[in-house]
């Protein structure tokens, strides 16, 4: 059973809680494979998507997960809300709660915002990405996908490639996969890999070719175009030349390696279309699994006693 | 205080009788399938399938149904039920479903199971088998085949223990030490 009413990060979860979420998600994946893809489980509850940062896939995934569980969903988009009139974050959240929200799914550009709201609200707060801190449901869906494809996580060699420093996806994945017993290595330019991670029993490679050897799972991260020109790497072209996943480099990895990407992809920058659309890619399955994992999280949080 | 209501032999005889009744009422095994409610019902459904096979020499499909997502008490339970897999690997539309559970009590689990089944397709009919009917219905639900009717007090609990769960086959009635 989950013990907290909120899902704020992987850091706060125990191995048992992570496994419970993954096992429950497997049951929801069955439901999503049926003709009737909806269950009445959370009928009468209300979900509010509170996204202060642009997002298509995460917001849509949460919206659909909430609907498949029969909750009512409100999408609160910031440009049309009172936030532009200067309403404070907490006032916005309290207003949403006063409307009867049971689940508040929040994305915000500042780290720690979900944690602040969780303390102020009675509703369950689910972190859908906060600053450079965490994106827990992405890590859970990645773990679910790896477990499904490789039948285990313990002992696997998993490489995360790209902009680790600014990536909440990378951080949540590192916490999650380490708890589940995987061996993590990070590949990317020194400017994009925080020094403190090297102290966490994580191997760091600045050379892509060396890093790809013996890897079971390859997680490519999106190069955040908005960080271009800030001196982290000279140009996307050069980034692509050194750390992009091309067919020649890909041939250095194990034959049964799987390739993941949290999306949205910059085709031709961090990954070529040939690999993204190829037989070792599980990128679209990650999207489907995301739905099952988010349903599992909401279902389990609904059972936490207040 | 606990009392044994059925032993291994009693359970086996009840299942044999119900297997015969199912075949008799349905005039054979055509279009028949068994679906057990997780978990006790699943074990009993498998046992019934093997008894029906012994009698009629026909295999009938067996599925398992988890009703957690269809319960009406998610808000009032002490903790969220453990979710198990629903594995009905055959098309239920137009089949005669024999729904199997271990204990029939308030009828609320069966109500949830009916909703869950109907979301899988449109069966021709659904019949209900229970090993124990302990009374105290809260919904208009009745079993078609009953292993044993047992009058109980609301304060008592009925537990069906099965070898599949690592226990000896038996049915036990637990009563509170001090009568309420």
Contacts between the chains, C-beta under 8 A, distances in Angstrom:
chain1	res1	chain2	res2	distance
A	1	B	79	5.3
A	1	B	80	6.4
A	23	B	83	7.6
A	24	B	83	5.1
A	26	B	85	7.2
A	27	B	66	6.9
A	27	B	83	4.8
A	27	B	84	7.1
A	27	B	85	5.6
A	27	B	86	7.3
A	30	B	85	6.4
A	30	B	86	6.2
A	30	B	87	8.0
A	31	B	69	7.3
A	31	B	86	8.0
A	34	B	119	7.2
A	34	B	120	6.7
A	35	B	121	7.4
A	36	B	119	4.5
A	36	B	120	7.7
A	39	B	69	3.9
A	39	B	70	6.9
A	39	B	119	7.4
A	40	B	69	7.2
A	40	B	70	6.2
A	40	B	115	7.1
A	41	B	68	7.8
A	41	B	69	4.3
A	41	B	70	7.4
A	41	B	74	6.7
A	42	B	74	7.8
A	299	B	69	7.6
A	299	B	80	7.2
A	299	B	83	7.6
A	300	B	80	6.2
A	302	B	74	6.6
A	302	B	80	7.2
A	303	B	74	6.9
A	303	B	77	7.6
A	303	B	79	6.2
A	303	B	80	2.6
A	304	B	80	7.9
A	305	B	78	7.3
A	305	B	79	7.5
